[in-house]
Each structure stands twice: as structure tokens, then as C-alpha cells.
Amino acid sequence: MEARTIAVQVSEQLFTRLKNVVAWKGCKQKEFLISVIEKAIEEAEAEMEKAAAGSYRTVSQMSGRGTPGGIDRKLKRKMDEKNSRAKA
């Protein structure tokens, strides 16, 4: 698996909170952040699937690529624009 870098700036207050939680959990900052990101993505993907149930095909259904269960946002946006024009 190829690794990619994500860099963000946060407030001093959020950084301090992060450091405190990481120290309390006794893990490495990298491990903690990866677990938080993975959990948030899984929750968002579940919401996307629920919202799109039956309305749109997933990226994996269309091409076998992308995140399993993920919604092709460009396709969804195009469909929404088409539906909006049809209603007008």
C-alpha cells in the first residue's frame, strides 16, 4: 500500500487536547489519528449508502474501482442537477 501524507493546521487548544488524549490512551499520535479518520470515513460512507439506497450505483458497481460502498459524487451531482432542471 502506498502511503500518502495529510497535513493540517489546528488551533493550539485542539492540539493540546489531542496530545492529552494520545497520552491518556498510551498510543502514538499517528495511530490515534488514523483510527479517528477511519472511523469517521466508515460513518460517512454508511450515511452516504443510506441516503443513496436505490438511487445511485456505487463506484464499485459501476467500474470495480474506488472505495467499496462509496458514492460517485460527480454522478450524484449530475443526477441532482438534471432532476432540478426537470422540476423547473
All heavy atoms as an XYZ file, in Angstrom:
684
protein
N       0.842     -1.177      0.000
C       0.000      0.000      0.000
C       0.892      1.246      0.000
O       1.788      1.376      0.828
C      -0.900     -0.012      1.231
C      -1.743      1.240      1.348
S      -2.844      1.249      2.776
C      -1.713      1.531      4.110
N       0.630      2.135     -0.923
C       1.384      3.381     -0.989
C       0.845      4.349      0.063
O      -0.361      4.499      0.223
C       1.221      4.004     -2.377
C       2.066      5.224     -2.579
C       1.912      5.799     -3.981
O       1.522      5.060     -4.886
O       2.186      6.996     -4.130
N       1.728      4.986      0.801
C       1.327      5.921      1.849
C       1.257      7.336      1.287
O       2.064      7.718      0.441
C       2.309      5.872      3.009
N       0.289      8.087      1.744
C       0.131      9.488      1.374
C       0.159     10.319      2.653
O      -0.177      9.840      3.731
C      -1.218      9.711      0.663
C      -1.401      8.915     -0.624
C      -0.483      9.358     -1.744
N      -0.576     10.748     -2.059
C      -1.304     11.258     -3.052
N      -2.001     10.468     -3.828
N      -1.325     12.552     -3.266
N       0.539     11.567      2.534
C       0.640     12.455      3.690
C      -0.536     13.411      3.724
O      -0.911     13.975      2.704
C       1.947     13.260      3.632
O       3.041     12.344      3.631
C       2.072     14.217      4.807
N      -1.095     13.586      4.903
C      -2.140     14.577      5.145
C      -1.597     15.530      6.195
O      -1.168     15.096      7.262
C      -3.433     13.930      5.667
C      -3.993     12.956      4.643
C      -4.452     14.999      6.023
C      -5.193     12.184      5.138
N      -1.618     16.817      5.900
C      -1.130     17.808      6.864
C      -2.212     18.868      7.059
O      -2.772     19.380      6.092
C       0.148     18.461      6.355
N      -2.515     19.161      8.300
C      -3.497     20.197      8.617
C      -2.977     21.042      9.772
O      -2.197     20.572     10.601
C      -4.865     19.601      9.006
C      -5.482     18.833      7.851
C      -4.766     18.711     10.219
N      -3.407     22.279      9.786
C      -3.103     23.145     10.921
C      -4.324     23.181     11.822
O      -5.452     23.241     11.343
C      -2.764     24.558     10.459
C      -1.436     24.648      9.750
C      -1.058     26.082      9.424
O      -1.913     26.942      9.251
N       0.226     26.333      9.344
N      -4.086     23.100     13.116
C      -5.163     23.147     14.093
C      -4.825     24.207     15.142
O      -3.669     24.619     15.275
C      -5.383     21.769     14.769
C      -5.826     20.721     13.751
C      -4.144     21.301     15.496
N      -5.838     24.593     15.882
C      -5.613     25.582     16.940
C      -4.741     24.977     18.036
O      -4.650     23.747     18.180
C      -6.949     26.022     17.539
O      -7.534     24.945     18.257
N      -4.116     25.832     18.791
C      -3.289     25.380     19.912
C      -4.128     24.576     20.897
O      -3.689     23.551     21.429
C      -2.634     26.578     20.612
C      -1.681     26.203     21.734
C      -0.447     25.440     21.254
O       0.035     25.710     20.136
O       0.039     24.560     21.996
N      -5.371     25.017     21.111
C      -6.269     24.331     22.038
C      -6.567     22.903     21.557
O      -6.492     21.950     22.335
C      -7.572     25.105     22.188
C      -8.557     24.444     23.127
C      -9.895     25.157     23.163
O     -10.214     25.949     22.290
N     -10.680     24.865     24.184
N      -6.879     22.743     20.274
C      -7.158     21.409     19.744
C      -5.905     20.535     19.785
O      -5.972     19.350     20.123
C      -7.704     21.498     18.320
C      -8.107     20.177     17.662
C      -9.154     19.447     18.498
C      -8.616     20.429     16.252
N      -4.760     21.101     19.478
C      -3.506     20.357     19.522
C      -3.229     19.849     20.937
O      -2.847     18.694     21.125
C      -2.353     21.233     19.026
C      -1.050     20.508     18.929
C      -0.793     19.644     17.873
C      -0.072     20.672     19.893
C       0.410     18.957     17.780
C       1.137     19.999     19.808
C       1.375     19.139     18.752
N      -3.446     20.691     21.929
C      -3.239     20.304     23.326
C      -4.201     19.187     23.719
O      -3.809     18.218     24.373
C      -3.406     21.519     24.255
O      -2.449     22.511     23.878
C      -3.222     21.147     25.711
N      -5.458     19.307     23.303
C      -6.438     18.259     23.591
C      -6.016     16.944     22.957
O      -6.114     15.879     23.579
C      -7.817     18.684     23.101
C      -8.414     19.828     23.907
C      -9.686     20.357     23.285
N     -10.720     19.319     23.238
C     -11.785     19.373     22.428
N     -11.949     20.382     21.597
N     -12.678     18.418     22.458
N      -5.553     17.008     21.714
C      -5.084     15.813     21.018
C      -3.941     15.168     21.786
O      -3.951     13.949     22.031
C      -4.638     16.171     19.592
C      -3.911     15.075     18.822
C      -4.830     13.885     18.550
C      -3.341     15.630     17.535
N      -2.952     15.952     22.157
C      -1.801     15.423     22.890
C      -2.228     14.778     24.214
O      -1.721     13.716     24.593
C      -0.779     16.536     23.178
C      -0.025     16.986     21.953
C       0.869     15.882     21.455
C       1.899     16.396     20.499
N       2.761     15.335     20.001
N      -3.169     15.416     24.910
C      -3.651     14.875     26.192
C      -4.341     13.527     26.004
O      -4.104     12.588     26.777
C      -4.593     15.856     26.879
C      -3.876     17.072     27.413
O      -2.668     17.058     27.639
N      -4.616     18.151     27.611
N      -5.179     13.415     24.976
C      -5.895     12.163     24.729
C      -4.923     11.064     24.305
O      -5.016      9.925     24.785
C      -7.013     12.361     23.675
C      -7.595     11.021     23.229
C      -8.105     13.261     24.223
N      -3.986     11.406     23.437
C      -2.997     10.426     22.991
C      -2.176      9.924     24.183
O      -1.941      8.718     24.323
C      -2.092     11.020     21.889
C      -0.885     10.148     21.629
C      -2.894     11.235     20.608
N      -1.777     10.827     25.056
C      -1.010     10.428     26.241
C      -1.858      9.543     27.152
O      -1.378      8.522     27.673
C      -0.529     11.671     26.994
N      -3.111      9.911     27.338
C      -4.008      9.137     28.201
C      -4.231      7.736     27.634
O      -4.230      6.754     28.366
C      -5.340      9.867     28.346
C      -6.324      9.134     29.189
C      -6.340      9.043     30.554
C      -7.436      8.362     28.723
N      -7.396      8.266     30.965
C      -8.093      7.832     29.850
C      -7.942      8.080     27.465
C      -9.220      7.045     29.760
C      -9.076      7.284     27.385
C      -9.693      6.782     28.520
N      -4.397      7.627     26.323
C      -4.616      6.329     25.686
C      -3.331      5.509     25.617
O      -3.386      4.292     25.434
C      -5.180      6.501     24.269
C      -6.631      6.912     24.243
C      -7.114      6.923     22.807
C      -8.572      6.649     22.699
N      -9.005      5.302     22.902
N      -2.195      6.179     25.721
C      -0.920      5.464     25.676
C      -0.583      4.927     24.293
O       0.041      3.884     24.146
N      -1.015      5.660     23.271
C      -0.716      5.232     21.904
C       0.074      6.322     21.195
O       0.344      7.374     21.767
C      -2.005      4.920     21.140
S      -3.100      6.334     20.929
N       0.409      6.058     19.967
C       1.128      7.055     19.183
C       0.115      7.972     18.501
O      -0.988      7.549     18.162
C       2.010      6.385     18.135
C       3.128      5.577     18.751
C       4.098      5.119     17.699
C       5.195      4.297     18.330
N       6.346      5.052     18.700
N       0.514      9.219     18.302
C      -0.367     10.202     17.676
C      -0.830      9.712     16.305
O      -2.008      9.821     15.965
C       0.361     11.535     17.560
C      -0.484     12.655     16.974
C       0.252     13.974     17.013
O       0.784     14.356     18.047
N       0.281     14.668     15.898
N       0.086      9.164     15.520
C      -0.243      8.675     14.187
C      -1.325      7.596     14.266
O      -2.305      7.626     13.511
C       1.012      8.137     13.499
C       0.762      7.544     12.135
C       2.057      6.995     11.542
C       1.802      6.277     10.234
N       3.047      5.753      9.663
N      -1.156      6.625     15.144
C      -2.135      5.547     15.304
C      -3.502      6.094     15.689
O      -4.524      5.659     15.157
C      -1.669      4.561     16.368
C      -0.432      3.785     16.000
C       0.168      3.043     17.187
O      -0.313      3.201     18.331
O       1.132      2.302     16.969
N      -3.513      7.050     16.620
C      -4.769      7.626     17.074
C      -5.472      8.362     15.936
O      -6.667      8.169     15.702
C      -4.526      8.580     18.255
C      -5.786      9.241     18.739
C      -6.706      8.533     19.486
C      -6.043     10.565     18.440
C      -7.878      9.138     19.931
C      -7.204     11.178     18.878
C      -8.123     10.466     19.632
N      -4.725      9.195     15.204
C      -5.327      9.964     14.111
C      -5.840      9.056     13.002
O      -6.929      9.300     12.459
C      -4.336     10.990     13.570
C      -4.025     12.147     14.510
C      -2.905     13.011     13.946
C      -5.269     12.983     14.776
N      -5.107      8.023     12.667
C      -5.571      7.090     11.637
C      -6.864      6.414     12.080
O      -7.809      6.285     11.293
C      -4.476      6.064     11.283
C      -3.358      6.767     10.512
C      -5.057      4.899     10.478
C      -2.124      5.910     10.271
N      -6.946      6.015     13.334
C      -8.170      5.354     13.815
C      -9.359      6.325     13.797
O     -10.475      5.930     13.442
C      -7.970      4.766     15.213
O      -7.868      5.778     16.192
N      -9.124      7.583     14.143
C     -10.193      8.586     14.120
C     -10.671      8.823     12.686
O     -11.875      8.873     12.412
C      -9.711      9.910     14.764
C     -10.681     11.040     14.505
C      -9.506      9.720     16.259
N      -9.733      8.940     11.751
C     -10.078      9.157     10.346
C     -10.844      7.953      9.796
O     -11.877      8.119      9.130
C      -8.810      9.445      9.515
C      -8.219     10.807      9.902
C      -9.123      9.398      8.017
C      -6.821     11.057      9.344
N     -10.358      6.746     10.064
C     -11.037      5.546      9.577
C     -12.458      5.461     10.106
O     -13.385      5.143      9.357
C     -10.255      4.294      9.963
C      -8.986      4.112      9.150
C      -8.136      2.944      9.610
O      -8.292      2.476     10.763
O      -7.302      2.487      8.804
N     -12.647      5.735     11.384
C     -13.988      5.670     11.976
C     -14.902      6.716     11.332
O     -16.051      6.417     10.990
C     -13.915      5.885     13.486
C     -15.250      5.804     14.166
C     -15.148      5.991     15.663
C     -16.540      5.954     16.279
N     -16.519      6.251     17.700
N     -14.414      7.932     11.151
C     -15.225      8.990     10.552
C     -15.598      8.659      9.110
O     -16.736      8.890      8.682
C     -14.477     10.327     10.619
N     -14.671      8.099      8.364
C     -14.945      7.724      6.973
C     -15.974      6.597      6.918
O     -16.906      6.634      6.109
C     -13.645      7.347      6.244
C     -12.816      8.607      6.003
C     -13.940      6.629      4.927
C     -11.432      8.341      5.448
N     -15.832      5.592      7.766
C     -16.799      4.498      7.797
C     -18.201      5.007      8.109
O     -19.173      4.598      7.479
C     -16.370      3.441      8.817
C     -15.169      2.639      8.372
C     -14.571      1.777      9.476
O     -15.156      1.712     10.587
O     -13.518      1.166      9.230
N     -18.311      5.933      9.065
C     -19.612      6.503      9.414
C     -20.184      7.307      8.247
O     -21.377      7.208      7.944
C     -19.492      7.382     10.657
C     -19.239      6.588     11.924
C     -18.952      7.463     13.140
O     -18.968      8.710     13.014
O     -18.707      6.896     14.220
N     -19.349      8.099      7.588
C     -19.803      8.901      6.457
C     -20.230      8.020      5.290
O     -21.250      8.283      4.639
C     -18.711      9.871      6.019
N     -19.470      6.964      5.023
C     -19.835      6.048      3.944
C     -21.161      5.355      4.233
O     -21.985      5.171      3.330
C     -18.732      5.016      3.715
C     -17.515      5.594      3.033
C     -16.352      4.620      2.936
O     -16.295      3.638      3.712
O     -15.496      4.857      2.074
N     -21.393      4.998      5.487
C     -22.672      4.381      5.864
C     -23.817      5.362      5.648
O     -24.881      4.982      5.141
C     -22.617      3.919      7.318
N     -23.611      6.631      5.999
C     -24.633      7.659      5.766
C     -24.888      7.841      4.274
O     -26.030      7.986      3.847
C     -24.198      8.997      6.368
C     -24.237      9.044      7.869
C     -23.739     10.379      8.409
O     -23.984     11.414      7.766
O     -23.084     10.371      9.463
N     -23.808      7.849      3.483
C     -23.937      8.003      2.038
C     -24.742      6.850      1.443
O     -25.619      7.066      0.608
C     -22.550      8.060      1.385
C     -21.794      9.334      1.673
S     -20.028      9.268      1.246
C     -20.048      8.754     -0.438
N     -24.449      5.642      1.879
C     -25.169      4.474      1.382
C     -26.641      4.547      1.764
O     -27.506      4.244      0.954
C     -24.543      3.193      1.926
C     -23.282      2.786      1.213
C     -23.504      2.446     -0.248
O     -24.481      1.757     -0.579
O     -22.681      2.884     -1.058
N     -26.907      4.943      2.991
C     -28.286      5.038      3.455
C     -29.045      6.095      2.660
O     -30.175      5.874      2.240
C     -28.306      5.382      4.946
C     -29.671      5.363      5.559
C     -29.603      5.604      7.050
C     -30.984      5.609      7.655
N     -30.956      5.910      9.078
N     -28.404      7.241      2.427
C     -29.047      8.328      1.690
C     -29.270      7.961      0.228
O     -30.231      8.407     -0.397
C     -28.202      9.594      1.785
N     -28.389      7.160     -0.312
C     -28.455      6.838     -1.730
C     -29.110      5.490     -2.008
O     -29.143      5.063     -3.155
C     -27.045      6.850     -2.310
N     -29.633      4.845     -0.994
C     -30.184      3.496     -1.156
C     -31.137      3.436     -2.348
O     -32.169      4.070     -2.373
C     -30.890      3.065      0.124
N     -30.703      2.711     -3.354
C     -31.529      2.525     -4.525
C     -31.497      3.665     -5.519
O     -31.989      3.525     -6.630
N     -30.931      4.819     -5.173
C     -30.959      5.972     -6.063
C     -29.798      6.004     -7.034
O     -29.948      6.414     -8.170
C     -30.945      7.267     -5.252
O     -32.086      7.339     -4.441
N     -28.624      5.629     -6.574
C     -27.418      5.726     -7.385
C     -26.608      4.451     -7.246
O     -26.614      3.819     -6.207
C     -26.542      6.907     -6.937
C     -27.289      8.209     -6.902
C     -27.768      8.722     -5.711
C     -27.535      8.900     -8.074
C     -28.474      9.907     -5.687
C     -28.242     10.084     -8.060
C     -28.710     10.583     -6.866
O     -29.395     11.753     -6.852
N     -25.887      4.110     -8.289
C     -24.988      2.981     -8.225
C     -23.700      3.415     -7.550
O     -23.288      4.559     -7.664
C     -24.710      2.464     -9.623
C     -25.948      1.857    -10.247
C     -25.797      1.554    -11.694
N     -24.560      0.847    -11.962
C     -24.085      0.698    -13.181
N     -24.712      1.188    -14.218
N     -22.952      0.049    -13.375
N     -23.081      2.495     -6.862
C     -21.813      2.813     -6.212
C     -20.690      2.802     -7.236
O     -20.831      2.234     -8.315
C     -21.477      1.803     -5.096
O     -21.298      0.529     -5.697
C     -22.551      1.758     -4.034
N     -19.596      3.426     -6.883
C     -18.416      3.434     -7.744
C     -17.997      1.999     -8.042
O     -17.700      1.642     -9.175
C     -17.256      4.208     -7.078
C     -15.978      4.048     -7.872
C     -17.624      5.667     -6.920
N     -17.997      1.144     -7.033
C     -17.560     -0.234     -7.233
C     -18.522     -0.988     -8.147
O     -18.099     -1.840     -8.919
C     -17.402     -0.951     -5.894
O     -18.593     -0.897     -5.151
N     -19.794     -0.664     -8.108
C     -20.745     -1.316     -9.001
C     -20.537     -0.876    -10.445
O     -20.707     -1.657    -11.367
C     -22.187     -0.988     -8.592
C     -22.639     -1.675     -7.331
C     -23.979     -1.177     -6.874
O     -24.326     -0.011     -7.039
N     -24.751     -2.059     -6.271
N     -20.176      0.390    -10.645
C     -20.027      0.922    -11.994
C     -18.729      0.484    -12.643
O     -18.687      0.207    -13.822
C     -20.087      2.453    -11.977
C     -21.468      2.972    -11.649
S     -21.576      4.744    -11.820
C     -20.391      5.285    -10.629
N     -17.650      0.450    -11.890
C     -16.361      0.245    -12.534
C     -15.442     -0.730    -11.808
O     -14.367     -1.025    -12.317
C     -15.646      1.593    -12.628
O     -15.399      2.086    -11.324
N     -15.844     -1.169    -10.644
C     -14.961     -2.036     -9.887
C     -13.825     -1.284     -9.223
O     -12.919     -1.860     -8.669
N     -13.834      0.053     -9.324
C     -12.786      0.882     -8.722
C     -13.367      1.621     -7.522
O     -14.545      1.600     -7.275
C     -12.283      1.941     -9.707
C     -11.798      1.415    -11.009
C     -11.115      2.512    -11.814
N     -11.849      3.745    -11.939
C     -12.590      4.084    -12.986
N     -12.728      3.260    -13.991
N     -13.191      5.252    -13.038
N     -12.476      2.345     -6.871
C     -12.902      3.250     -5.814
C     -13.136      2.543     -4.501
O     -12.858      1.370     -4.337
N     -13.718      3.269     -3.598
C     -13.982      2.756     -2.267
C     -15.228      1.891     -2.304
O     -16.270      2.352     -2.750
C     -14.225      3.933     -1.288
O     -13.107      4.787     -1.346
C     -14.442      3.441      0.118
N     -15.157      0.656     -1.860
C     -16.352     -0.176     -1.843
C     -17.451      0.515     -1.053
O     -17.229      1.014      0.048
C     -15.890     -1.454     -1.142
C     -14.419     -1.472     -1.344
C     -13.990     -0.026     -1.358
N     -18.615      0.599     -1.635
C     -19.731      1.240     -0.960
C     -19.745      2.737     -1.091
O     -20.675      3.393     -0.653
N     -18.744      3.337     -1.709
C     -18.699      4.780     -1.864
C     -19.575      5.238     -3.017
O     -19.816      4.518     -3.960
N     -20.053      6.457     -2.933
C     -20.910      7.011     -3.971
C     -20.072      7.879     -4.894
O     -19.238      8.655     -4.457
C     -22.034      7.872     -3.338
C     -22.883      7.020     -2.410
C     -22.883      8.523     -4.412
C     -23.529      5.817     -3.055
N     -20.269      7.757     -6.183
C     -19.578      8.610     -7.140
C     -20.207     10.001     -7.039
O     -21.323     10.225     -7.509
C     -19.722      8.037     -8.545
C     -18.932      8.811     -9.570
O     -18.547      9.968     -9.307
O     -18.705      8.255    -10.650
N     -19.504     10.932     -6.425
C     -20.053     12.265     -6.167
C     -20.357     13.033     -7.438
O     -21.328     13.761     -7.500
C     -19.095     13.055     -5.278
C     -19.036     12.500     -3.888
C     -18.156     13.334     -3.002
N     -18.085     12.712     -1.696
C     -17.040     12.746     -0.920
N     -15.959     13.375     -1.306
N     -17.047     12.168      0.253
N     -19.510     12.881     -8.458
C     -19.770     13.584     -9.707
C     -21.067     13.101    -10.333
O     -21.867     13.893    -10.819
C     -18.607     13.403    -10.686
C     -17.368     14.161    -10.306
C     -16.286     13.979    -11.343
C     -15.022     14.724    -10.934
N     -13.952     14.515    -11.903
N     -21.279     11.789    -10.318
C     -22.511     11.236    -10.866
C     -23.712     11.732    -10.074
O     -24.724     12.133    -10.645
C     -22.467      9.708    -10.852
C     -23.748      9.003    -11.284
C     -24.077      9.351    -12.733
C     -23.620      7.501    -11.102
N     -23.608     11.725     -8.765
C     -24.710     12.186     -7.925
C     -25.019     13.647     -8.213
O     -26.180     14.029     -8.349
C     -24.381     11.999     -6.451
C     -25.518     12.414     -5.526
C     -25.140     12.212     -4.078
C     -26.256     12.543     -3.110
N     -26.987     13.764     -3.366
N     -23.983     14.486     -8.327
C     -24.185     15.903     -8.592
C     -24.867     16.097     -9.948
O     -25.802     16.875    -10.071
C     -22.849     16.646     -8.539
C     -22.990     18.144     -8.676
C     -21.702     18.927     -8.422
N     -20.495     18.302     -8.923
C     -19.490     17.867     -8.162
N     -19.522     17.999     -6.866
N     -18.423     17.310     -8.700
N     -24.427     15.356    -10.949
C     -25.045     15.462    -12.279
C     -26.506     15.041    -12.235
O     -27.359     15.680    -12.845
C     -24.278     14.617    -13.292
C     -22.966     15.210    -13.705
C     -22.266     14.339    -14.720
C     -20.909     14.932    -15.087
N     -20.212     14.096    -16.066
N     -26.783     13.966    -11.533
C     -28.170     13.498    -11.425
C     -29.039     14.520    -10.699
O     -30.158     14.796    -11.100
C     -28.219     12.154    -10.688
C     -27.519     11.027    -11.417
S     -28.417     10.433    -12.837
C     -29.737      9.565    -12.040
N     -28.489     15.117     -9.633
C     -29.231     16.137     -8.887
C     -29.499     17.350     -9.759
O     -30.598     17.919     -9.734
C     -28.468     16.545     -7.625
C     -28.452     15.455     -6.573
O     -29.282     14.530     -6.643
O     -27.609     15.550     -5.653
N     -28.517     17.783    -10.546
C     -28.698     18.928    -11.445
C     -29.740     18.613    -12.507
O     -30.615     19.432    -12.793
C     -27.368     19.286    -12.119
C     -26.364     19.914    -11.182
C     -24.985     20.062    -11.808
O     -24.803     19.687    -12.990
O     -24.093     20.565    -11.098
N     -29.695     17.416    -13.048
C     -30.667     17.002    -14.063
C     -32.071     16.997    -13.472
O     -33.021     17.486    -14.095
C     -30.298     15.615    -14.591
C     -31.192     15.130    -15.693
C     -30.729     13.773    -16.192
C     -31.664     13.246    -17.272
N     -31.247     11.933    -17.746
N     -32.228     16.461    -12.278
C     -33.530     16.430    -11.623
C     -34.050     17.830    -11.308
O     -35.236     18.100    -11.429
C     -33.476     15.576    -10.353
C     -33.310     14.110    -10.644
O     -33.661     13.639    -11.710
N     -32.745     13.372     -9.707
N     -33.130     18.727    -10.920
C     -33.532     20.103    -10.616
C     -34.049     20.806    -11.875
O     -35.048     21.519    -11.835
C     -32.349     20.896    -10.052
O     -31.979     20.389     -8.813
N     -33.349     20.591    -12.998
C     -33.769     21.199    -14.274
C     -35.112     20.631    -14.716
O     -35.940     21.351    -15.240
C     -32.712     20.982    -15.347
C     -31.573     21.975    -15.249
C     -30.620     21.849    -16.421
N     -29.395     21.271    -15.875
C     -28.777     20.190    -16.325
N     -29.229     19.549    -17.363
N     -27.695     19.753    -15.739
N     -35.322     19.356    -14.490
C     -36.570     18.722    -14.910
C     -37.752     19.246    -14.112
O     -38.862     19.359    -14.634
C     -36.464     17.202    -14.743
N     -37.516     19.607    -12.859
C     -38.594     20.123    -11.995
C     -38.935     21.572    -12.331
O     -40.033     22.018    -12.087
C     -38.209     20.011    -10.524
C     -38.168     18.586    -10.035
C     -37.737     18.532     -8.578
C     -37.620     17.104     -8.109
N     -37.152     17.021     -6.727
N     -37.953     22.309    -12.872
C     -38.150     23.750    -13.151
C     -38.990     23.984    -14.371
O     -39.338     23.268    -15.173
C     -36.790     24.410    -13.336
